[in-house]
Amino acid sequence: MKKSRVLVLASIMILFFSYILYKLVDIQLISTEQYGPNKVNLLAESVEQRSSEMVLSTGRGVLLDRNNIPLNNDIKKDVVLFPFLQSISLPKDITSELTDLSYNWKQKLKNEKEPVYLSELIGKEVDDALYNTLKEAAIPGMVAVQRTESEDPKIATHLQGLVRSNPEQFNKRYEGDSKQRKTQPLGISGIEKTFDPFLLSEKEEKLMYHVDAKGNPLLGLDLRYTGAQDAFYPLKIQTTIDSQAQKMVEKVFEKYKVEKGGLVLLDIDSREVLSLVSKPNINLDKPYKNDSLKNQMLTTHFPGSVFKTVVAAAAIESDQESINSSYNCNLDLYGEEASERQLGTLTFEQSFAQSCNYTFAEIGNKLVNQNVTILDDYANKLGLLGPVGWSGDVYHYDNFSQLPDEEVGHVWGNEHDPYVEKAIKQTSIGQKEVKVTPLAMANMMATIASDGLKQPVTVVKSILYNNNTTMKEFTSNKEIENTIKPETAGALQKLLEGVVENGTGNRLKPLPIAGKSGTAQTGKEDHYNHWFVGYFPKDDPKYAMVVVDLQQTYEKAKTYDIYKEVASNLLSDQKK
C-alpha cells in the first residue's frame, strides 16, 4: 500500500514538472507570437514592458487664425533630459548654458525618476538659439524635440471651443466608425466640436526609449519616434479670426467688465467673422455648468429699436406715403398717452434718427394690415432671421453647417399676433416676441452696407493638409434673389448715418460710423438689452459690427463705450 502511494505521488510529480517544462518551451520557443486563446505576441509584449515613452503630440489637428497663426496646440521647441545627466560631466559650454538658465538644474534633475522637458525644469520656454545648440551637441540623454501642447484657447474661447475627454460621447458620436481605433478627447463646443471629424487624431507622436530592470534608460538602444507627422496629417482648420483684432476686442471687454453680452465683427466684403466675444466666459473647470458653453452671439435676444430697420426697409419699398409723412412723437407707441420722450413732430427720417416708437408702430401696423407677412419677408431680405452661417455639403457630410448651434430668429410669437393691433405695434419696435441673434444683426448691417447683397457668414476659411496645401476651401456666393433693391439699401444707409449725426448714436461722433441703437425690455425690471449695430467707415464700408450689453441697467450699460473704442482702434489700424 505504501509503495503504491509512492508510485502515484511520483507519477503526479513527473506529470507536473513535464507540464511546467512544456509551458516554458511553449512560451520561449513555440508560441512566442501567438500565445494562448487571445493570441498574445509575447515578443512584442516583452519589448513593451521594457519600453517607456514621452508623448510629443496627441496628433489632434490645430486651429489657425486667418493669417495661419496657431490659435491652439502651440508647437514648441524643447529638449528632453534624462535623469542620469546630473551625474555625468558635460562639455563646459553646455554646462555654462544650462547654469545660466537655472543654477540648480542638476539638483532638480536628480529628483526626477523619468525623463523631463527642459522647459519644465527651468520654468520657461527654450529659445531657438539654445535649442539649436543642444541639438547640434548630440549629447546622449539630451534629445532636442518639437512638441505640441494641447491647451484651452486663450482667445475667442466660445468660437474656438473646448476639447475634453468623454468616452461615452465619443462612442456615441463615432459608433460604427472603423477608422477610430480607440476613444480620445473630442470637441465639445465651437469649431472644435463642429470640425471634430477632421481634427481627430490619426495617431499620437511619441518618443520611445528602452529601460533596464530598474527603469534607467538604455541609451545603447536607439530612441524611436512613432506616429511622426506626415505631409498630410494632422489637418489644420484655418479660421477667419484675426487674432490681433480679437485680442484687442477682448482687452476692451475686460476693461468695461461686461457681465453678459458680446460683440461680432464681420468683414463686409467676405462676410467672414474677424472677431467674436461672448460673455460670460466659459467655466473651464465645469464647462457644462450654468450654460457657460452657450455662445450669446449665436443666441436669439430681444432686439428693441434696431428692428425698426426692417420696418423702414419695408416702408421704403412698399409705402411711399408713410415715409413722406410726419408723426407726433410726443405720443406713446399706441398713440394713447404721452411718451416719456417728448420729441415733437418728426419726419420719417428724423423719427428713425431719434428712434420714435410712435412713428414705427403706426407704419408697422399699416404695413401688416396690408400684407400680414411683410415684416417676415423683409427680415429675410435683409438676412436677419437666419440661420446666416455657412452650410453645404462637405465630402460625405450633407448639409454641413459651420455654426450648427446658431439659433433661428423669429418675428411673431404665434399665428394670432399679426392680427392684433397692439401686438403688431409692439412687434414693430422690436418687442413682444421678436428675437434675433447678434450674428444675424451684424449680417443685416453688412447686407445694407453692400447695397443689399446677401451672403452666408463664415468662421472657417479652409481645411488644410499638414503641408499647408488646401483640402477644402469654403466659398460663398452673394445671393441675388429675395433681397432689397440697391436703392433701398442706399436709403437705409442715409437713415443709419443720421442716427450718429443727429440722433441716438451721436455719442459715437466724430467717428465715420453708420448704425442703429436699440434698447429692449427683458422682462426684468430696470434691466434691458442695450444694442448698437452698424458699419464703418461709412463712405467706404469695411467692417460691420454689433455690440450688445444684455440684461443690464441704463447706468451700467457700456455699449457705446465699447463700440467707440473698438471702432476707433480698427480705424486707426486701417490708416497705418
C-alpha positions as CSV (number, residue, x, y, z in Angstrom):
1,M,0.0,0.0,0.0
2,K,2.7,2.4,1.0
3,K,4.7,1.5,-2.2
4,S,1.8,2.2,-4.5
5,R,1.2,5.6,-2.8
6,V,4.8,6.5,-3.5
7,L,4.4,5.5,-7.2
8,V,1.2,7.6,-7.6
9,L,2.9,10.6,-6.0
10,A,6.0,10.2,-8.1
11,S,3.8,10.0,-11.3
12,I,2.0,13.2,-10.3
13,M,5.3,15.0,-9.8
14,I,6.6,13.8,-13.1
15,L,3.4,15.0,-14.9
16,F,3.6,18.4,-13.1
17,F,7.2,19.1,-14.0
18,S,6.6,17.8,-17.5
19,Y,3.7,20.4,-17.8
20,I,5.9,23.2,-16.4
21,L,8.7,22.2,-18.9
22,Y,6.2,22.2,-21.8
23,K,4.8,25.6,-20.9
24,L,8.4,27.1,-20.7
25,V,9.2,25.6,-24.1
26,D,5.8,26.8,-25.5
27,I,6.4,30.3,-24.2
28,Q,10.0,30.6,-25.2
29,L,10.2,28.6,-28.4
30,I,6.9,27.5,-29.9
31,S,4.1,30.1,-29.3
32,T,6.2,33.3,-28.9
33,E,4.0,35.3,-31.3
34,Q,0.6,33.7,-30.7
35,Y,0.4,32.5,-27.1
36,G,-2.9,31.4,-25.5
37,P,-6.5,31.8,-26.6
38,N,-6.0,35.5,-27.1
39,K,-3.0,35.0,-29.4
40,V,-0.8,37.3,-27.4
41,N,2.5,38.3,-29.1
42,L,4.9,37.6,-26.2
43,L,7.9,39.1,-28.0
44,A,6.1,42.4,-28.6
45,E,4.8,42.4,-25.0
46,S,8.3,41.8,-23.7
47,V,9.7,44.8,-25.6
48,E,6.7,46.9,-24.5
49,Q,7.4,46.1,-20.9
50,R,11.0,47.3,-21.3
51,S,10.0,50.4,-23.2
52,S,8.8,53.8,-22.0
53,E,7.6,56.9,-23.9
54,M,7.0,60.6,-23.9
55,V,4.1,61.9,-25.9
56,L,5.2,64.8,-28.1
57,S,1.8,65.4,-29.7
58,T,-1.7,64.0,-29.3
59,G,-2.0,64.1,-33.1
60,R,-5.2,66.2,-33.0
61,G,-5.4,68.8,-35.7
62,V,-4.8,72.5,-35.0
63,L,-6.8,75.7,-35.4
64,L,-5.2,78.6,-37.2
65,D,-6.2,82.3,-37.5
66,R,-6.8,83.9,-40.9
67,N,-3.0,84.5,-41.2
68,N,-2.1,80.9,-40.3
69,I,-1.0,81.8,-36.8
70,P,-1.8,78.8,-34.4
71,L,-4.7,79.5,-32.1
72,N,-4.3,76.3,-30.1
73,N,-1.9,73.3,-29.8
74,D,1.1,75.6,-30.0
75,I,4.2,73.9,-31.4
76,K,7.2,74.4,-29.2
77,K,10.9,73.5,-29.4
78,D,12.1,71.7,-26.3
79,V,14.8,69.3,-25.0
80,V,14.2,66.0,-23.3
81,L,16.7,65.5,-20.4
82,F,17.3,62.0,-18.9
83,P,17.9,61.9,-15.1
84,F,21.4,60.3,-15.4
85,L,22.7,63.6,-16.9
86,Q,23.0,65.1,-13.4
87,S,25.7,62.6,-12.6
88,I,28.0,62.9,-15.7
89,S,30.3,65.5,-17.0
90,L,29.0,67.7,-19.8
91,P,31.0,69.9,-22.1
92,K,31.8,73.2,-20.5
93,D,29.9,75.4,-22.9
94,I,26.8,73.2,-22.4
95,T,27.1,73.3,-18.6
96,S,27.5,77.1,-18.8
97,E,24.4,77.5,-21.0
98,L,22.3,75.4,-18.6
99,T,23.7,77.1,-15.5
100,D,22.8,80.5,-16.9
101,L,19.2,79.3,-17.1
102,S,19.0,77.7,-13.7
103,Y,21.7,77.5,-11.1
104,N,20.4,74.2,-9.6
105,W,19.2,72.4,-12.7
106,K,21.2,69.3,-11.8
107,Q,19.7,69.1,-8.4
108,K,16.2,69.4,-9.9
109,L,17.0,66.7,-12.4
110,K,18.3,64.5,-9.6
111,N,14.8,64.5,-8.1
112,E,13.3,63.2,-11.4
113,K,12.9,59.4,-11.9
114,E,11.8,59.8,-15.6
115,P,12.9,62.0,-18.5
116,V,11.7,65.6,-18.2
117,Y,11.4,68.5,-20.5
118,L,14.0,71.3,-20.1
119,S,11.3,74.0,-20.2
120,E,9.5,72.4,-17.2
121,L,12.8,72.1,-15.4
122,I,13.7,75.8,-15.8
123,G,10.2,77.2,-15.8
124,K,10.4,78.9,-19.2
125,E,10.4,78.2,-23.0
126,V,13.6,77.0,-24.7
127,D,14.6,79.7,-27.3
128,D,15.8,78.9,-30.8
129,A,19.5,79.5,-30.0
130,L,19.6,77.1,-27.1
131,Y,17.5,74.5,-28.9
132,N,19.9,74.6,-31.9
133,T,23.0,74.4,-29.6
134,L,21.8,71.4,-27.7
135,K,20.6,69.7,-30.9
136,E,24.0,70.1,-32.6
137,A,25.8,68.9,-29.4
138,A,24.2,65.5,-29.8
139,I,24.8,64.5,-26.2
140,P,23.4,61.1,-25.1
141,G,20.5,61.7,-22.8
142,M,19.7,65.1,-24.2
143,V,17.3,65.0,-27.0
144,A,16.0,68.1,-29.0
145,V,12.4,67.7,-29.9
146,Q,9.4,69.6,-31.2
147,R,6.3,69.0,-29.3
148,T,2.7,70.2,-29.3
149,E,1.0,71.5,-26.2
150,S,-2.8,71.0,-26.1
151,E,-4.3,73.9,-24.2
152,D,-7.7,75.5,-23.8
153,P,-7.9,78.5,-26.2
154,K,-6.6,81.8,-24.8
155,I,-8.7,83.9,-27.2
156,A,-12.1,83.6,-28.9
157,T,-12.9,80.7,-26.5
158,H,-16.6,80.4,-27.4
159,L,-15.9,80.4,-31.1
160,Q,-12.9,78.0,-30.9
161,G,-14.5,75.7,-28.4
162,L,-13.1,73.2,-25.9
163,V,-11.7,69.7,-26.1
164,R,-12.4,67.3,-23.3
165,S,-12.3,63.6,-22.6
166,N,-15.7,62.0,-22.8
167,P,-15.6,58.3,-23.8
168,E,-19.4,57.9,-23.7
169,Q,-19.9,60.8,-26.0
170,F,-17.1,59.7,-28.3
171,N,-18.5,56.2,-28.7
172,K,-22.0,57.7,-29.3
173,R,-20.7,60.2,-31.9
174,Y,-18.4,57.7,-33.8
175,E,-20.3,54.5,-33.3
176,G,-19.5,52.2,-36.2
177,D,-16.6,54.3,-37.5
178,S,-13.9,51.7,-38.0
179,K,-11.2,54.3,-38.6
180,Q,-11.3,55.3,-34.9
181,R,-9.3,52.6,-33.1
182,K,-9.7,53.9,-29.6
183,T,-11.5,56.7,-27.7
184,Q,-9.8,60.0,-27.4
185,P,-10.6,63.6,-26.3
186,L,-13.1,65.3,-28.6
187,G,-14.5,68.8,-29.3
188,I,-17.5,69.6,-27.0
189,S,-18.2,73.1,-28.3
190,G,-17.4,75.7,-31.0
191,I,-15.3,74.9,-34.0
192,E,-13.6,72.1,-32.1
193,K,-16.9,70.3,-32.0
194,T,-18.2,71.2,-35.5
195,F,-14.9,70.1,-37.2
196,D,-14.2,67.3,-34.8
197,P,-14.3,64.6,-37.5
198,F,-11.5,66.4,-39.3
199,L,-9.5,67.2,-36.2
200,L,-9.4,63.8,-34.6
201,S,-6.0,62.2,-34.1
202,E,-4.8,59.6,-36.5
203,K,-2.1,58.6,-34.1
204,E,0.0,60.1,-31.3
205,E,3.5,61.3,-31.9
206,K,5.8,59.7,-29.3
207,L,9.5,59.5,-28.3
208,M,10.1,55.8,-27.4
209,Y,13.1,54.6,-25.4
210,H,14.2,51.4,-23.6
211,V,14.8,51.0,-19.9
212,D,16.6,48.4,-17.8
213,A,15.1,46.4,-14.9
214,K,15.5,49.5,-12.6
215,G,13.9,51.8,-15.1
216,N,17.1,53.5,-16.2
217,P,17.3,54.3,-19.9
218,L,19.3,52.1,-22.1
219,L,20.8,54.6,-24.5
220,G,22.8,52.0,-26.3
221,L,19.4,51.3,-28.0
222,D,18.2,53.9,-30.4
223,L,15.4,56.3,-29.5
224,R,12.5,55.8,-31.7
225,Y,9.9,58.3,-33.0
226,T,6.5,56.8,-33.6
227,G,3.5,58.4,-35.3
228,A,5.6,61.2,-36.6
229,Q,3.7,63.8,-38.6
230,D,3.5,63.2,-42.3
231,A,2.8,65.7,-45.1
232,F,-1.0,65.4,-44.8
233,Y,-2.0,64.8,-41.2
234,P,-2.9,66.1,-38.8
235,L,-5.2,68.5,-40.6
236,K,-5.4,72.2,-39.9
237,I,-8.5,74.3,-39.7
238,Q,-7.9,77.9,-41.0
239,T,-10.4,80.1,-39.3
240,T,-11.5,83.6,-40.3
241,I,-10.4,85.0,-36.9
242,D,-8.0,88.0,-36.9
243,S,-6.0,87.2,-33.8
244,Q,-4.7,90.7,-33.3
245,A,-8.2,92.2,-33.6
246,Q,-9.6,89.5,-31.3
247,K,-7.0,90.3,-28.6
248,M,-7.7,94.0,-28.8
249,V,-11.5,93.4,-28.6
250,E,-11.2,91.1,-25.6
251,K,-9.0,93.6,-23.8
252,V,-11.7,96.3,-24.3
253,F,-14.4,94.0,-22.9
254,E,-12.3,93.2,-19.8
255,K,-11.7,96.9,-19.3
256,Y,-15.5,97.6,-19.2
257,K,-16.3,94.4,-17.2
258,V,-19.3,93.3,-19.3
259,E,-21.2,90.6,-17.5
260,K,-23.4,89.3,-20.3
261,G,-23.3,90.2,-23.9
262,G,-20.7,90.4,-26.6
263,L,-19.5,91.6,-30.0
264,V,-19.5,90.4,-33.6
265,L,-17.1,91.9,-36.1
266,L,-17.6,91.0,-39.8
267,D,-15.6,91.8,-42.9
268,I,-18.3,93.2,-45.1
269,D,-17.0,92.0,-48.4
270,S,-16.3,88.4,-47.5
271,R,-18.8,88.1,-44.6
272,E,-16.0,86.5,-42.5
273,V,-16.1,86.7,-38.8
274,L,-13.0,88.6,-37.8
275,S,-13.7,88.7,-34.1
276,L,-16.4,87.3,-31.7
277,V,-16.7,87.8,-28.0
278,S,-19.3,86.2,-25.8
279,K,-19.8,86.9,-22.1
280,P,-19.9,85.4,-19.5
281,N,-16.6,83.5,-20.0
282,I,-16.7,79.7,-20.2
283,N,-16.2,77.9,-16.9
284,L,-13.1,75.9,-17.9
285,D,-13.3,73.6,-14.9
286,K,-17.0,73.0,-15.2
287,P,-17.9,73.9,-18.8
288,Y,-21.4,72.5,-18.7
289,K,-22.3,74.4,-15.5
290,N,-24.8,77.3,-15.9
291,D,-24.8,77.0,-19.7
292,S,-21.3,78.6,-19.8
293,L,-20.6,77.0,-23.2
294,K,-23.6,78.9,-24.7
295,N,-22.4,81.4,-27.3
296,Q,-24.5,84.5,-26.7
297,M,-23.7,85.8,-30.2
298,L,-25.5,82.8,-31.7
299,T,-28.4,83.0,-29.3
300,T,-31.6,85.0,-30.0
301,H,-32.3,88.1,-27.9
302,F,-34.9,90.8,-27.9
303,P,-33.6,93.5,-30.3
304,G,-35.6,96.6,-29.4
305,S,-35.4,99.5,-31.8
306,V,-32.7,98.0,-34.1
307,F,-35.7,96.1,-35.6
308,K,-37.1,99.4,-36.8
309,T,-34.6,99.0,-39.7
310,V,-36.7,96.1,-41.0
311,V,-39.9,98.3,-40.8
312,A,-38.0,101.1,-42.5
313,A,-36.9,98.8,-45.4
314,A,-40.5,97.6,-45.9
315,A,-41.9,101.1,-45.9
316,I,-39.3,102.4,-48.4
317,E,-40.2,99.7,-50.9
318,S,-44.0,99.4,-50.2
319,D,-45.4,102.6,-48.8
320,Q,-44.2,106.0,-50.0
321,E,-47.0,107.8,-48.2
322,S,-45.7,106.6,-44.9
323,I,-42.1,107.8,-45.5
324,N,-43.3,111.2,-46.7
325,S,-45.5,111.8,-43.7
326,S,-44.8,113.5,-40.3
327,Y,-45.6,112.0,-36.9
328,N,-46.5,113.3,-33.4
329,C,-43.6,111.8,-31.4
330,N,-45.0,113.2,-28.2
331,L,-47.3,110.2,-28.1
332,D,-46.5,106.7,-26.9
333,L,-46.5,103.8,-29.4
334,Y,-50.2,103.2,-29.0
335,G,-51.0,106.9,-29.6
336,E,-53.0,106.9,-26.4
337,E,-50.8,108.6,-23.8
338,A,-47.8,111.0,-23.7
339,S,-44.4,109.4,-24.4
340,E,-41.6,109.5,-21.8
341,R,-39.5,111.2,-24.5
342,Q,-41.2,114.4,-25.8
343,L,-39.7,114.6,-29.3
344,G,-42.4,116.8,-31.0
345,T,-43.4,116.3,-34.6
346,L,-40.8,114.4,-36.7
347,T,-40.4,113.3,-40.3
348,F,-39.8,109.7,-41.2
349,E,-36.0,110.3,-41.3
350,Q,-36.0,112.2,-38.0
351,S,-38.1,109.5,-36.4
352,F,-35.5,106.9,-37.3
353,A,-32.6,109.0,-36.0
354,Q,-34.4,109.7,-32.7
355,S,-36.0,106.2,-32.6
356,C,-39.5,107.4,-32.2
357,N,-41.7,104.5,-31.2
358,Y,-45.0,106.1,-32.3
359,T,-43.8,106.5,-35.9
360,F,-42.8,102.9,-36.4
361,A,-45.7,101.5,-34.5
362,E,-48.0,103.4,-36.9
363,I,-46.1,102.4,-40.0
364,G,-45.7,98.8,-38.9
365,N,-49.4,98.5,-38.2
366,K,-50.3,99.9,-41.6
367,L,-47.9,97.6,-43.4
368,V,-49.0,94.4,-41.7
369,N,-52.7,95.2,-42.3
370,Q,-51.9,95.4,-46.0
371,N,-49.6,92.3,-46.0
372,V,-49.5,90.1,-43.0
373,T,-46.1,88.5,-43.8
374,I,-44.3,91.8,-44.8
375,L,-42.2,92.0,-41.7
376,D,-41.0,88.4,-42.0
377,D,-40.4,89.0,-45.7
378,Y,-38.1,92.0,-45.2
379,A,-36.4,90.5,-42.2
380,N,-35.4,87.6,-44.6
381,K,-34.5,90.0,-47.4
382,L,-32.1,91.7,-45.0
383,G,-30.5,88.4,-43.8
384,L,-31.7,88.9,-40.3
385,L,-33.7,85.8,-39.3
386,G,-31.1,83.2,-40.2
387,P,-29.5,80.8,-40.0
388,V,-26.9,83.0,-41.6
389,G,-23.9,80.8,-41.1
390,W,-22.3,78.8,-44.0
391,S,-23.8,75.5,-44.8
392,G,-23.4,73.0,-47.6
393,D,-22.1,69.6,-48.5
394,V,-18.5,68.7,-47.3
395,Y,-17.4,65.3,-48.6
396,H,-19.9,62.7,-47.2
397,Y,-21.3,65.2,-44.7
398,D,-24.6,66.5,-46.2
399,N,-25.8,70.0,-45.1
400,F,-22.7,70.5,-43.0
401,S,-23.0,73.7,-41.0
402,Q,-20.1,75.8,-39.8
403,L,-22.3,77.1,-36.9
404,P,-24.7,74.4,-36.0
405,D,-25.6,76.0,-32.7
406,E,-26.8,79.2,-34.3
407,E,-30.4,79.8,-33.3
408,V,-33.0,81.0,-35.8
409,G,-34.7,84.3,-35.2
410,H,-38.4,85.0,-35.5
411,V,-40.8,88.0,-35.7
412,W,-44.0,86.7,-34.3
413,G,-44.7,84.6,-31.2
414,N,-47.9,82.9,-32.6
415,E,-50.2,82.9,-35.5
416,H,-52.6,85.4,-33.8
417,D,-50.3,88.3,-33.1
418,P,-50.2,89.6,-36.7
419,Y,-54.0,90.3,-36.4
420,V,-53.8,92.1,-33.0
421,E,-53.1,95.9,-33.3
422,K,-51.2,96.2,-30.0
423,A,-49.2,93.1,-30.8
424,I,-48.3,94.5,-34.2
425,K,-47.2,97.8,-32.7
426,Q,-45.1,96.2,-30.1
427,T,-43.5,93.9,-32.7
428,S,-42.8,96.9,-35.0
429,I,-40.5,98.4,-32.4
430,G,-38.6,95.1,-31.8
431,Q,-40.5,94.0,-28.7
432,K,-43.3,91.4,-28.0
433,E,-41.8,88.1,-29.4
434,V,-39.2,89.4,-31.8
435,K,-35.9,87.7,-31.3
436,V,-32.7,87.7,-33.4
437,T,-29.1,86.8,-32.9
438,P,-26.3,89.4,-32.8
439,L,-24.6,87.4,-35.6
440,A,-27.6,87.9,-37.8
441,M,-27.8,91.5,-36.8
442,A,-24.2,92.1,-37.9
443,N,-25.1,90.3,-41.2
444,M,-28.0,92.7,-41.7
445,M,-25.7,95.7,-41.4
446,A,-23.3,94.1,-43.8
447,T,-26.1,93.5,-46.3
448,I,-27.2,97.2,-46.1
449,A,-23.6,98.4,-46.4
450,S,-23.0,96.2,-49.5
451,D,-26.0,97.7,-51.3
452,G,-28.4,94.9,-50.4
453,L,-26.3,91.9,-51.4
454,K,-26.7,88.9,-49.0
455,Q,-24.1,86.3,-48.4
456,P,-23.5,83.5,-45.9
457,V,-21.3,84.2,-42.9
458,T,-18.2,82.0,-42.4
459,V,-16.0,81.3,-39.4
460,V,-13.7,78.9,-41.3
461,K,-11.9,79.7,-44.5
462,S,-10.4,76.3,-45.3
463,I,-9.3,72.9,-44.2
464,L,-5.6,72.4,-44.8
465,Y,-3.3,69.4,-45.0
466,N,-0.3,69.4,-42.7
467,N,1.9,70.8,-45.5
468,N,-0.5,73.8,-45.9
469,T,-2.0,72.7,-49.2
470,T,-5.7,73.0,-49.4
471,M,-8.0,70.1,-48.7
472,K,-11.3,72.1,-48.7
473,E,-12.0,75.8,-49.3
474,F,-15.2,77.3,-48.1
475,T,-16.5,79.7,-50.6
476,S,-19.9,81.5,-50.6
477,N,-21.7,83.3,-53.3
478,K,-23.7,86.5,-53.0
479,E,-27.4,86.0,-53.2
480,I,-29.3,87.9,-55.9
481,E,-32.8,86.6,-55.1
482,N,-35.1,87.7,-52.2
483,T,-33.1,90.8,-51.5
484,I,-33.8,94.5,-51.1
485,K,-33.2,96.9,-54.0
486,P,-29.9,98.7,-54.2
487,E,-31.9,102.0,-54.0
488,T,-33.5,100.8,-50.8
489,A,-30.1,99.9,-49.3
490,G,-28.9,103.4,-50.2
491,A,-31.9,105.0,-48.4
492,L,-31.2,102.8,-45.3
493,Q,-27.6,103.9,-45.4
494,K,-28.7,107.5,-45.2
495,L,-31.0,106.7,-42.3
496,L,-28.2,104.9,-40.4
497,E,-25.8,107.8,-40.9
498,G,-28.5,110.1,-39.5
499,V,-28.6,108.2,-36.3
500,V,-25.0,109.0,-35.5
501,E,-25.0,112.5,-37.0
502,N,-28.3,113.8,-35.4
503,G,-29.8,111.0,-33.3
504,T,-29.5,108.5,-30.5
505,G,-26.0,107.4,-31.7
506,N,-24.4,110.9,-31.5
507,R,-22.1,109.6,-28.7
508,L,-20.1,107.9,-31.5
509,K,-19.2,111.2,-33.2
510,P,-16.9,112.2,-34.9
511,L,-16.1,108.6,-36.0
512,P,-17.4,107.7,-39.5
513,I,-20.0,105.2,-38.3
514,A,-23.5,104.5,-39.5
515,G,-25.8,102.4,-37.4
516,K,-28.8,102.0,-35.1
517,S,-29.3,101.9,-31.4
518,G,-31.7,99.7,-29.6
519,T,-32.9,99.2,-26.0
520,A,-35.2,96.2,-25.4
521,Q,-37.2,95.2,-22.4
522,T,-36.2,91.8,-21.0
523,G,-39.0,91.2,-18.5
524,K,-36.7,92.0,-15.6
525,E,-37.4,95.4,-14.1
526,D,-34.8,98.1,-15.0
527,H,-32.8,95.6,-17.0
528,Y,-32.6,95.9,-20.8
529,N,-30.7,94.6,-23.8
530,H,-28.6,97.5,-25.0
531,W,-27.6,97.3,-28.6
532,F,-25.6,99.3,-31.2
533,V,-25.4,97.8,-34.6
534,G,-23.6,99.4,-37.6
535,Y,-20.8,99.6,-40.1
536,F,-17.7,101.7,-40.8
537,P,-16.2,103.7,-42.3
538,K,-19.5,104.9,-43.6
539,D,-18.2,106.1,-47.0
540,D,-16.2,103.0,-47.9
541,P,-17.6,100.3,-45.5
542,K,-15.2,97.6,-44.4
543,Y,-16.5,96.4,-41.1
544,A,-20.0,95.5,-39.8
545,M,-20.1,95.4,-36.0
546,V,-22.6,94.6,-33.3
547,V,-22.1,95.3,-29.6
548,V,-24.8,94.2,-27.1
549,D,-24.8,94.5,-23.3
550,L,-27.5,92.1,-22.2
551,Q,-29.9,92.4,-19.2
552,Q,-28.1,95.4,-17.9
553,T,-29.3,98.7,-16.3
554,Y,-29.0,102.0,-18.1
555,E,-26.4,103.2,-15.6
556,K,-24.1,100.2,-16.1
557,A,-24.5,99.7,-19.9
558,K,-21.2,100.1,-21.8
559,T,-22.4,99.5,-25.3
560,Y,-21.4,102.9,-26.7
561,D,-18.1,103.0,-24.9
562,I,-17.1,99.6,-26.3
563,Y,-18.3,100.4,-29.8
564,K,-16.5,103.7,-29.9
565,E,-13.2,102.3,-28.6
566,V,-13.1,99.2,-30.8
567,A,-14.1,101.1,-33.9
568,S,-11.5,103.8,-33.2
569,N,-8.8,101.2,-32.8
570,L,-9.7,99.4,-36.0
571,L,-9.9,102.7,-38.0
572,S,-6.5,103.7,-36.7
573,D,-5.0,100.4,-37.8
574,Q,-6.6,100.8,-41.2
575,K,-4.8,104.1,-41.7
576,K,-1.3,102.6,-40.9
